[in-house]
Every structure is written in structure tokens, then in C-alpha cells.
């Protein structure tokens, strides 16, 4: 069965009635954004495959559509044969982006690969954070031991492990780290 709708409301009603395998959706509808309509359709009928066919092929729209759950995105500049091919591929379980759409996505991806990733920050337990706060306050090992209810030897061992974990060579670097990461006030 083939249905046609000119509004998002009609599309949702027809999707509920006909439970189609695929919906070809435009983004610019008179009553609602086609991506919002897609979210509504997929929340009720998650097995439906949605292909966006729109003149709006901005990267923000493409990202929003993919996050909403669309399986394909084509520019209206695409030929009808490409739309048919896209529907076939989507029905087979593939994702499909037309060449006009995929070019921007791939270019952004390529740029992201060239960027240096931010190094992961080490996870600090509550105890390690407390020790770091006390070090940043200028407390001596004996004071820290009393406050943490442990021995001075334990504090020395904790401090040594913390320095190794944070790749710090001394107390001054630990203090800078604590301030930079908001663990201790300036």
C-alpha cells in the first residue's frame, strides 16, 4: 500500500493505520519539522524505516535526522532512480546517504581523524580527590594522616601513587592539577 501525506499529522495517522515498511519524509512540512515527525512515528512504530528526501541538506539537519533514527538521507537533487536504490538498501538494513549528503559528513569525519584527541583524564576516587585537596591546602603528611585516619606511611604511599597516576613530579604539580581540575579552590 502506498500512502501520501502533506502534513506531519497526516503522516503519523497514516503510519499508524498502514504500518508501512518505509516512509519517505521531507523536512519542511506545514505543521511540523519532518525530523520531529520522524521521532513521533518511530516512537510508535520503531520498525518503520524512514528516508529523508529534502532540499535541506545542511550538516546540522543531517546530524539531527540521523540522531532521530532515519535510515537514509537524500537531497532532492538526487534522481528518482537513486531514491529507489536508497529505499531498497534501507529495506535491506543498510544506512544510505546520497553523494551530496555524504560528502560533507565524510569531510567532517576526515577532519576529526586529523585532530589530536584530548588525552583522557585519569579517574580519581573520592579518597584520592580528598588527598589532593589536602595537599593543595599545604597540609603535611602527618596532618593528612590524622585527617584521613591512617598512618603517615600510608599517606606517603597514596601520594606516590597519585603522583604516578597524574604524571606529576612533585607537590607543586599536584597542587596545579588540583586547581586546574577544580578539585581544590585557587
FITOR-29355 format. One record per residue (C-alpha): z, y, x; residue in three letters. Coordinates in pm, whole numbers, plus 50000, padded with zeros to 5 digits. Layout:
BEGIN
ZYXAla...
***
This chain:
BEGIN
500005000050000Unk499115034750128Unk501065064850005Unk500685101750073Unk503345128750053Unk503125166050102Unk506865172350135Unk509725155550318Unk511445148749986Unk508375130249857Unk508055111150184Unk511665099350161Unk511285089049795Unk508045070349864Unk509515053550172Unk512425041049962Unk510095028149691Unk507315012949903Unk509295003850221Unk506165007750436Unk505794992750780Unk504755026050929Unk504975062850837Unk502665088750987Unk504635121350980Unk503745157451050Unk506445180551186Unk505615211050976Unk506395202950613Unk507105229150346Unk510615217650261Unk511955203350587Unk511135196850951Unk509345163350985Unk511785152151253Unk514735157851019Unk512835138750751Unk512285110651002Unk516025108951068Unk516675105950694Unk514055078950647Unk515315058850944Unk518935061950833Unk518005044850506Unk515235021950633Unk515715016451007Unk512934990251032Unk510215015550947Unk508165027151242Unk507425064451248Unk504495080351429Unk504405118151457Unk500925133151418Unk501295170351469Unk499755201151623Unk503185209151769Unk503295190352099Unk505895210952283Unk508195191952511Unk511255201752308Unk509685187551989Unk508625155652165Unk512135150352304Unk513705157451966Unk511325133351794Unk511965105452043Unk515715110152006Unk515295108351628Unk513725073951668Unk509975079351638Unk507865052051798Unk504745072951858Unk503725109051904Unk500145121751888Unk498605155851897Unk496335164551606Unk493665169851872Unk493575131951901Unk490685112951749Unk491225091751438Unk490485060751646Unk493405069851872Unk495705073251571Unk494635038651452Unk495205024551801Unk498635041251818Unk499665026451482Unk498564991851598Unk500534994451922Unk503615007851744Unk503414979151494Unk503404955151792Unk506674970451909Unk505364994852170Unk506025031852209Unk502965054052211Unk502355089152341Unk498885103952330Unk497485116052664Unk498055152552569Unk501685144852491Unk502415120752774Unk501095144253043Unk503995168753003Unk506555140952969Unk505335123653285Unk505165156253479Unk508795163853393Unk509765128353487Unk507945131353820Unk509795163953894Unk513125147853810Unk512415119954059Unk511825145654333Unk515105163754265Unk518115152554459Unk520615136954225Unk524085151354223Unk526485128354403Unk528845110354170Unk532385123254178Unk534955096754253Unk537235086853969Unk540815097754028Unk543695080753849Unk546475101553692Unk548695093153989Unk546035104254238Unk545505136754046Unk549255143254042Unk549445136854416Unk546545160554471Unk548275187454260Unk551475183854459Unk549595185554791Unk547785216754667Unk551185232254584Unk552105228054951Unk554745201354894Unk555835179855186Unk555665141655175Unk559455138955121Unk559325162554821Unk556345144054678Unk558135110754725Unk561145123854532Unk558975137654251Unk556905105854224Unk559925083154261Unk558545064254560Unk559055062554935Unk557695086655193Unk555695057655343Unk554055052255001Unk553125089154978Unk551595087355328Unk549575056755223Unk548465073454895Unk547465104955083Unk545485084955339Unk543615065355066Unk542965097454874Unk541525114355184Unk539265084455244Unk538215082954877Unk537365120054869Unk535925120455220Unk538375147555328Unk539615150455685Unk542875168755617Unk545225185155369Unk543255217655365Unk540145199055242Unk542245181054980Unk543525214654856Unk539985229254841Unk538815198454649Unk541705201254403Unk540955237954336Unk537175233154316Unk537535204554066Unk540135222653855Unk542885197453934Unk545095224754082Unk545105261953997Unk543985287454251Unk
***
